[in-house]
Amino acid sequence: MKKTLTLMLALIAIFAIGGCSKSKEKLYIYTWAEYIEPALITEFEKAHDCEVIVDTFDSNESMHAKIKAGAAGYDAITPSSYMVEILVKEGLLDRLDHANLPNLKNIDQSYLDKFALDPKMEFSVPYMLSSTGIGYSKSKVADFKPTWHMFENAKYSKRMMLFNDMREVMGAALKTLGYSLNTTNPDEINKAKDLVLKWKKNLAKFDSEAYKPSLASGESLLAQGYSGDVLQLQKDSPDVGYAIPAEGTSFACDDWVIPKDAKHKDLAYEFINFIHDPANAAKNMEYVNYWCPNTPAYALLPEDLRNDELLFPPKAVLDKCEIIRDLGEKNALYIKAWDEIKARE
């Protein structure tokens, strides 16, 4: 009888403990693949006794379509700056309370002055900056030149990729033709469409993620790529090169934003502020190989990264770059051209 009573008391204690415990708060992040140092996520989870769930997207347009279709539940997202403009216009983002983000003092003012589309950080906090260029095989593309015209070279037919990204691909064609990648001139956009169709004949496919393992394995010899992605590849695949085309390219910033319907806004603020602690920003830059505009973090980087012109492009390169802008109703010109490109055999 004594054993039975002891067992019953033990079971009651277990159920009591279980009943009193509550599940950890969850932070839902929607971002690009391999875009946050995993150790930082683990550190944040321990510090805040929470669980961070990360979903990924492969283009701003696919992310936008999902959010606009009603995909609720995300607490922090990292769209590119031009997409932030769209999300703001559609009333989908919270205006940021700077009192919850003391590390905003670390944001590089020179970036805010020269490139930022939201320089007062009313709705967004800069996260990572990158150029779009060409990744290529050094050993197998001996005639490589830093120009978008490389995608016209039939010698490498079906071993090349361009992004599955309307504005990036059309932007590359527009820069090649000497136009702004934010043009709203229908004739210029049509000429860019024709050039992309010319490139398409030589492509294996349009893809914003598969180009990375394909370049690393040598299956693809040329691919449109983001600077940070290609720098990551070079760690294990030294044959992979990267160049910013002479005609110019897009220079992008991805920003942290908090959706209006986020359920864990306090935790989202904590995470964004945590990411912009200088030591964390430096660790993150080392992992993702993108430029985080966090001034105190620069001094914490290894010397080779501080002096890397692919990570921190010189002024002469930046002067040829443009930030992709939201074009409002004129976006329809690009959508029409892109639909025609994707539909054409």
Secondary structure, DSSP 8 states (H G I E B T S, - for coil): -HHHHHHHHHHHHHHHHHHH----EEEEEEEETT-S-HHHHHHHHHHHTEEEEEEEES-HHHHHHHHHTT----SEE--BHHHHHHHHHTT-B----GGG-GGGGGB-HHHHHHT-SSTT-SS-EEEEEEEEEEEEETTT-TT--SSGGGGG-GGGTTSEEE-S-HHHHHHHHHHHTT--TT---HHHHHHHHHHHHHHHTT-SEE-SSTHHHHHHHTS-SEEEEEHHHHHHHHHH-TTEEEE--TT-EEEEEEEEB-BTT-S-HHHHHHHHHHHTSHHHHHHHHHHH--B--BHHHHTTS-HHHHT-TTTS--HHHHTTEE-----GGGHHHHHHHHHHHHH--
